[in-house]
Amino acid sequence: MLDFLTNLPPLLKGFWYLAIITSVIFVIQSLLTIIGGVDTDGMNADFSADLHHMDAPFQLFSFRNVINFLLGFGWTGVVFYNTIESSVLLVLLAFIVGCVFVLLFFLLISQLLKLSEDNTFRMDNLIGLNGQVYIPIPASMNGKGRIQISVLGATHEIDAMTRGANRLTSGTNVKVLQIENGILIVEKVI
């Protein structure tokens, strides 16, 4: 099957072997990622590196990045072997392209992570937002009513109280000041 490799110079043969093997692994990784069967970056082939100070969406030294680097390195060597006479320049170019492959993967992953949203409803996110009284709220913390408030495109009805001296009627615009025991403390917006 790989008979064409037998008579090639050792450097070109090495580039071909790297290109073929990493291409097969890359295709397998991609298929597993698409079908969601396995986290191919968690294959316990990661190297230990102290990169906790970086806010990167992936590990720099991981099996996936090694494959990405070797894929760029191997195919660059294969493609430019007959074009670049100097083996040192060829290996240097292959190294640079391998690093570019890792960088492109990093940029792709960081752009994909920007698409993900955290739409988890959290009461703490309501402080400072405006809402509208739905069920009247008695004056001076003498009872609770409910307000409607829109968060992340969804409308929520939440228990609310006021410290104000006046009762807040339905339809009154209010601002959330704080949260006490899961109940919103609101004031009338003037």
N, C-alpha and C positions, 0 to 999 in steps of 0.2 A: 504494500500500500504506500509506503514511504520510500520506495526504491529510488526516486529522484534525488534523495538526500545523500546517497552513498558516495557519489563522486564529487560532492561539493567541498570547497575549502572549509577548514574547521570553524572559522568565524561565521561564515554564512550558514553553515549547518547548525551552529549554536543559536543563531538568530531564528532560523526556521523552527527548531525545536521549541524555543521559548514562545514564539508566535502561535504555533499550533496548540501547545499544551495550555497556554493561558487563554487562548480563544475558546477552547472547549470548556474550561472552568468558568470563564466569563459567561458563556451561553447558559451553562447550568445554573450559575448564580442568578442570572437575569430571569430565567424561567421560574426558579424557586421564589424569587421576589415577587414576580407577577402573580403566581398562583397563591402566594401567601403561605406556603407550606413550612418554610424554615427561615429563621433569621440568619442569613448566611454570613452576617458580620459577627455573629456570636459563636463562632466555631472554636473558641479557645485557642486561636492562633495569634492572638494579639500580643504584642510586645509590651513590656512594662516601660512606661514613659511618664514622667511627671508633667502632664499638660493641664493640670487643674486650673492654672491661672488663665488659660485660654477659654474663651466662650465659643467653642467649636461644636457644630452639630454632629460631629462624628470624631472617632479617634484617628489620629494621624497615622499611627502605625497599627494597621489592622490587616487582616487577611485580604479583605476586599481591595484595600489600597495597594497592597503588594501586587495583586493580580492586575489592577489598573495600570500600575507603573510598568510591570513586565509586559503587558499587552502593548503599550505604546513603545517601549524599548525594543521588543522583538520585531514588531511590524515595521518600525522605522529602519532597523538594521536590514531587514529583508528588502524593503523598497529602495533604499539608497545605497545598497552594497555596490552595485555596478556604476553608480553615479559618482560617489565619493571615493577617491583613490586611497586616502589616508585612513587607516583603521582607527587611529586615535581620534581623528575628527568624526568618523562615523560613530564610534562608541560615545563620544561626547554629545553629538546630536541626538543619538538614541536616548541617552540619559536625560537630556533636556526635554525631549518629547514625552518621555515617561513621567517626568515631573509635571508637565503640562496636563497630561491625562489625569493625574491625581488632583491637580488644581481645578480642572473642568468638572470632575466628579464632585468636589467640594462645593463649587459654585452651583451646580445643578441641585444638590441636596439642600443647600441653604435657600435657594429659590423655592423649592418644593415645600420647605418648612414654613415659609412665609404664607403659603396657601392655607395652612392649618390654622384654625381658630379655636380658642377656648371659650365656648359659649356657656360655660357653667354659671348658673345663677348663684351669686353670692350676695348676701345681705349687705356686707361691708361696701360693696360697690354702689349702693343706693345713696350714701351720704353725699349731700350737695345736689342731688337730682330733684327735679320738679315733678309733681304728680297732681292728681285731681281727686278731691274727696268723692268717694262712692257712697259710703254709708256715713251719715253725719257723725262728727267727733265732738263729744261733750267738752266743755271748758275745763281748764285747770286740772288736768290729769284725773278727772272724776269718772272716767270710763273710756272705752275705746270705740273707735269706728274703723272704717276701712278706706284705703285710698287705692286708686289705680295708678300704676307707674309703668312706664315703658323702659325696658332694659334690653339692649341687643336685639331690638326688633320684636320683642315679645311683651305683651301687656300682662302685668301681675296685679292681683288684688291682695293687699297686705294690711294686717292690723296696724292701726296708728292711734296715737294720742297727741294732745297738744298741751303746752304749758300756758298758753294764752288764756286771757280772761274771758274771751268770747267763744261761743260754740261755732264750729266750722260746719257749714251746711254743704249739701251735695252740690258738686260742680265747682266748689272753691278751689282755686289753684294754691298748692302748698309746696314747700321746700322741705326736704328731709334734713334735719339737723344732726340727729344721732340715732343710735339703736340701743335700746335697753331691754334685755331679756327677750329678744326676738320681736319687739314691738317698735315701730318707727315713731320717733318724736319729731313732729312737724310744726311748721309755722306758716301762717298765711303769707302768700306772696303778694306784695303791694304793687 
